[in-house]
Structure formats: structure tokens, C-alpha cells
């Protein structure tokens, strides 16, 4: 959550939430740049009542509160919520786009997609959350690190951090954890005075209180003393956050999804209201793939949806189960169209996407997390899919 790019994502989504709280029909595509002592927001915003306009007027306060919540509260770090400058350049959504997205306007009688493009969803049986193991572990590691920082027992921890996990596979299944990387920003209190590098005691804290508990919770059979641990492998990480590197909204799209497993259509999520299928259709694609895997119809599934701007029906529905299912692809596609709503307005209603839930998505991953109102992670259509698959089998 303290990585500069994720700071930008959280600012964009906190602003979106502040609008949706008062105007569920608000339109937004907000980009954020953060760097030393500066936050810049730009993009399009359209609201429909005074309360939402007031929230827009309070954007600077929302930004500062978000930065404080992340943990940038020390002026000596080069970036903090009190002293950073805030610049804004926002305008209304283009009428040319609006007429294709708003029901009853333009050439179409129902709400069309907010843009063209491909959106992918993925699920597999490697973890309880039906996420690929490497990205699931990476997300849970930085989440645990943030929990440790907020607990306050190790005052040398600072907000910026990142993780990477290397897993060894055999015959498509994870069989061992090879390498775990964690880099976390810290104060000079964590340094060994003799080497000027992170001390052995500080690294032991990360290993004992972050890495081992996460691995034992997610995949206990794979814990081993032979796992290679790289904790702050450069030796020190004092200069970090937006002071150490600029951050931009939408620059962590692989981190936000499946860690490079499966494909990605290229569209980012944060700062976009759900009329943008970059976000809403990607959530629906994950929901579909997860329900297919949870129904035991495949052990691995990728769903691709494609849309044309201003058009409600997807122009393509494509399923790939990577040889893990006997059900023909065409049958899967018919089942998906029958069970799941795929028009933008129907997706929004089905997944309840007009709620102010997006700040929480912008840290620790959009997928693989139950709770927090992440409706796309539910598996409510399992029985229906199984019944349809059984009927089709009997007919065949």
C-alpha cells in the first residue's frame, strides 16, 4: 500500500469513493501522480447533485486523509500528508462518450460499454481463494507487513514495500517455494552500525513475523527452511515512497490481477467508475472464472470478454480451460451467457458496483480476498453451472 504507484491508485479510488457515496451514478476517470512533496490529479468527473459536488470540492482533504491512512505522516521522509502540495485538473466527461454510455441517449436505448477492449478473468485450484499461488502469497505478505507496521511494535517499519515469490511447479502443480523477496522501507534504527545494512535482527523480524505466518496460513505443506529469502537485498531501503520514486495510477495492472498468470487486456482499474468495462467487466470475468473452477468444471479457467464502446452486448465471450475440462468451449460460452449478466448496466447491478468500495481494492490485490464487499469473489452460481453442465452431458 505504500508503494508510490499504489499510493496513486489509492488516491484515485478514494476520490472515486467520495463521489459514489453521494452520487452512485457519478462518472469518473481520475489519474494521480505522486512525487516528492507533490500530488497531481487529472481526468474527468461528472456528478449529479450538490452533495457530490461538495465532495469534489473537498478533494484535497480526501487526498490528505488517504495519504495519512497509508502512513506517510513524517515530514522528514520527503512526502507526508500535511506538507505535500496538491494540484488538480478535472473536467466533465466528453459528451461524445456520454451519449454512448448513458441509457436513452445517442444511438442506443440501453447503457453501452464505456470503452472498447478486452478484459480477462482467471481462477485455478492452487489456493483456497482460487488464485495463482505466487501472487496470492505476494499479496498476503505485503498485507501482513502493513499489519505489523500499524501494530506499532516495530517503529522502524515505513510504508513503502513490495514482494515477489518464486514457485516451482511439476506437471502444472506447485510443489515447492523456491524464493521469497521482501523489500520494506525502514528508518536508520533497523541498520547494523557495522555494515550500514539492514541488521540481522530486523531481517529475522520479517522472516518470523511476516513470511513464515503467511506461508503457514496459505500453503503449510510448502514451508521449508530451504526457501531462499531475500529481505531488502540491496542492504538498505531508507529513501522510499513518492520521495524515492514517482508513482502513477494504473502502473501496477499485473500486481492488481494475477501476477502474470493468464492474460491482461491492458486496462487499469483505479479511479474509474463501474461504467468503465476496464473495471466492471474484469471483475465479472474473474467472478465467472472463479465460479467455473469452484463448480469443479475445470481446475484452471480464463475468461475473456470483449466490448465495443457504446454497445451493451459483449462482442466476444471466450473461455480457455487449458485442457483441464472435458466440456467443449462452445458449451462453456453458452452457459456463461445464460447464467451471468454481461451487459455493463447488468454487471453493475449484479455485482453492486455503485457502492464506495474501491479504496480497499487499490491495495493488496483486487482478487483473491473475501469480504470488503468484493462481490465478484462470491461463488453463488456454482450449482446452476453444475446443473447446466449435467443437462448438456445428458443431452449429448
Secondary structure, 3 states (H helix, E strand, C coil): CCCHHHHHHHHHHHHHHHHHCCCCCCEEEEEEEEECCEEEEEEEEECCCHHHHHHHHCHHHHHHHHHHHHCCCCHHHCCCCCCCEEEEEEECCCHHHHHHHCCCCCCCCCCCECCCEEEEEEEECCCCCCCCHHHHHHHHHHHHHHHHHHHCCCCCEEEEEEEEEEEEEECCEEEEEEEEEEEEEECHHHECCCCCCECHHHHHHHHHHHHHHHHHHHHHHHCCCCCEEEECCCCCCCCCHHHHCCEECCCCCCCCCCCCCCCCCCCCCCCECCCCHHHHHHHHHHHHHHHHHHCCCCCEEEEEEEECECCCCCCEEEEECCCCCCCCHHHHHHHHHHHCCCCHHHHHHHHCCCCCCHHHHCCCCCCCCCCCCCHHHCCCCHHHHHHHHHHHHHHC
